[in-house]
Amino acid sequence: MTLVPTRSEDSFQLTAESVADNWKHNTKGVLIATPANPTGTAIDTDELVKIGQYCKAKGGFLIVDEIYLDLSLSNDLDARTHTGASQSTNNKDVKLQTVLANSELQDTVVVINSFSKYFGMTGWRLGWCVVPETMTPIVEKLAQNLFICPSTLSQKAALACFTPEALAQCEQNRNTLIERASLVFNAVQNMGLSLDAQPDGAFYAYINIKHTGLSAIEFCDALLSQYHVALTPGNDFGEHNADHYVRLSFATSIERLNEGLTRLARFVEALA
Ligand SMILES: Cc1ncc(COP(=O)(O)O)c(C=O)c1O
């Protein structure tokens, strides 16, 4: 596997150019998460289509991890897919469309997704993938040999996700995430730290801590041992510039976030 460096100017996402530059004679395909973990940033739709077309031309595949797709941090419901509403033509708004909306890519693209995030079923070990028809027998063989099927309990529980009450609850949870996102993004900036690219979805802030002079691991170690706040060093997710970034997850209550952010601010102030 080749890890391809990304830039904040490209929302920490691959570009068609970076894919072409890194494609080797034995490359089989490209894996992209959008919105991504740890950055929460989504890939530009046009760029994703270009990458899909490139993969297709090379006889390769494109796997798109859309696990955070429905956790958009925008409240523009028209831009979101599961509402069934008509799609907006504004480029920023269509960012969180499923890649499968592009009919020409449907025979090249594999989409993976899970009940873990939008439906809050982390730990139930239940997900799905959408594969081109020609790949179905191959994926079936893999599934049969690796795990036969997801547990019946998880499958039955997941059916309850599609009731109107459950969907309303999920939307309410997403709105809560939007509130927490603005709290966190503002607080981080007030501390003099920066988010180099605006997150589009998920529940993460990928914070640039370079100017503190500490590496990401030193920063997280000291914050945890002195202030009892846990952030994740960029090194847990990759290599490129990873020492300069830490990930904050806001998958916790506003009260705990406020407490954590106050401690983080005190820590950053003491470093200055
Ligand atoms: C981008 C991304 N894909 C997949 C997963 C794994 O999810 P699951 O709980 O379905 O294994 C995660 C979990 O954090 C994730 O961030």
The ligand as an SDF file (V2000), in Angstrom:
LIG
                    3D

 16 16  0  0  0  0  0  0  0  0999 V2000
  -13.1750    6.6010    7.9110 C   0  0  0  0  0  0  0  0  0  0  0  0
  -13.5660    5.4110    8.7490 C   0  0  0  0  0  0  0  0  0  0  0  0
  -13.9050    4.2650    8.1330 N   0  0  0  0  0  0  0  0  0  0  0  0
  -14.2510    3.1680    8.8410 C   0  0  0  0  0  0  0  0  0  0  0  0
  -14.2700    3.1730   10.2190 C   0  0  0  0  0  0  0  0  0  0  0  0
  -14.6190    1.8970   10.9430 C   0  0  0  0  0  0  0  0  0  0  0  0
  -15.9410    1.8060   11.2960 O   0  0  0  0  0  0  0  0  0  0  0  0
  -16.5990    0.4660   11.8520 P   0  0  0  0  0  0  0  0  0  0  0  0
  -17.0350    0.7720   13.2440 O   0  0  0  0  0  0  0  0  0  0  0  0
  -17.7470    0.2090   10.9300 O   0  0  0  0  0  0  0  0  0  0  0  0
  -15.5720   -0.6170   11.8110 O   0  0  0  0  0  0  0  0  0  0  0  0
  -13.9350    4.3270   10.9080 C   0  0  0  0  0  0  0  0  0  0  0  0
  -13.9680    4.3610   12.3870 C   0  0  0  0  0  0  0  0  0  0  0  0
  -13.5380    5.2490   13.0630 O   0  0  0  0  0  0  0  0  0  0  0  0
  -13.5720    5.4840   10.1490 C   0  0  0  0  0  0  0  0  0  0  0  0
  -13.2100    6.6410   10.7590 O   0  0  0  0  0  0  0  0  0  0  0  0
  1  2  1  0
  2  3  1  0
  2 15  2  0
  3  4  2  0
  4  5  1  0
  5  6  1  0
  5 12  2  0
  6  7  1  0
  7  8  1  0
  8  9  2  0
  8 10  1  0
  8 11  1  0
 12 13  1  0
 12 15  1  0
 13 14  2  0
 15 16  1  0
M  END
$$$$
